[in-house]
Amino acid sequence: MNQIDARGYSCPEPVLMTKKAIQKEGLPLVVLVDGETPLQNVTRFAANHGHQVSHRAVEDGYEITIS
């Protein structure tokens, strides 16, 4: 499973990183983010493009799974 680490980046960078990773490497994809705003933005982006999205809290933020 592909994974990108978007922790430490401000929006819109996590969304742009996610878009690029989906285009280049495909799905499934795990995106690591460290805040509520990137969690919401990446989740909204993926859902609006027809992907299944789930997330869970991890020690230093959130893990978003897109398939």
C-alpha positions as CSV (number, residue, x, y, z in Angstrom):
1,M,0.0,0.0,0.0
2,N,1.3,3.4,-0.9
3,Q,1.8,6.0,1.8
4,I,2.6,9.7,2.0
5,D,3.5,11.7,5.0
6,A,1.9,15.1,4.9
7,R,2.5,15.9,8.6
8,G,4.0,19.3,9.1
9,Y,2.5,20.8,5.9
10,S,-0.2,23.5,5.8
11,C,-3.2,23.3,3.5
12,P,-3.5,23.1,0.6
13,E,-0.2,21.1,0.4
14,P,-1.6,17.8,1.9
15,V,-4.4,17.8,-0.7
16,L,-2.0,18.5,-3.5
17,M,0.4,15.8,-2.3
18,T,-2.6,13.4,-2.1
19,K,-3.8,14.3,-5.7
20,K,-0.3,13.8,-7.1
21,A,0.2,10.4,-5.3
22,I,-3.1,9.1,-6.6
23,Q,-2.3,10.1,-10.1
24,K,1.3,8.7,-10.0
25,E,1.0,5.6,-7.8
26,G,-2.8,4.9,-7.7
27,L,-4.8,3.4,-4.9
28,P,-5.0,2.3,-2.1
29,L,-3.2,5.2,-0.5
30,V,-2.5,6.0,3.2
31,V,-2.0,9.7,4.0
32,L,-0.6,10.8,7.3
33,V,-1.7,14.3,8.5
34,D,-1.2,16.0,11.8
35,G,-4.2,18.2,12.2
36,E,-8.0,18.4,11.9
37,T,-8.0,20.8,9.0
38,P,-5.8,18.7,6.7
39,L,-7.9,15.6,7.8
40,Q,-11.1,17.3,6.7
41,N,-9.6,18.7,3.4
42,V,-8.0,15.5,2.3
43,T,-11.1,13.5,3.2
44,R,-13.4,15.9,1.3
45,F,-11.1,15.9,-1.7
46,A,-11.0,12.1,-1.9
47,A,-14.8,11.7,-1.3
48,N,-15.6,14.3,-4.0
49,H,-13.5,12.3,-6.5
50,G,-15.5,9.2,-5.8
51,H,-13.0,7.4,-3.6
52,Q,-13.8,5.4,-0.4
53,V,-12.2,7.2,2.6
54,S,-11.7,6.1,6.2
55,H,-9.5,7.6,8.9
56,R,-8.3,6.8,12.4
57,A,-6.5,8.8,15.0
58,V,-2.8,7.8,15.6
59,E,-0.3,8.9,18.1
60,D,0.8,12.0,16.2
61,G,-2.2,12.9,14.1
62,Y,-4.4,10.9,11.7
63,E,-4.1,8.1,9.2
64,I,-6.4,8.5,6.2
65,T,-6.9,5.5,4.0
66,I,-8.2,6.1,0.5
67,S,-9.3,3.3,-1.8
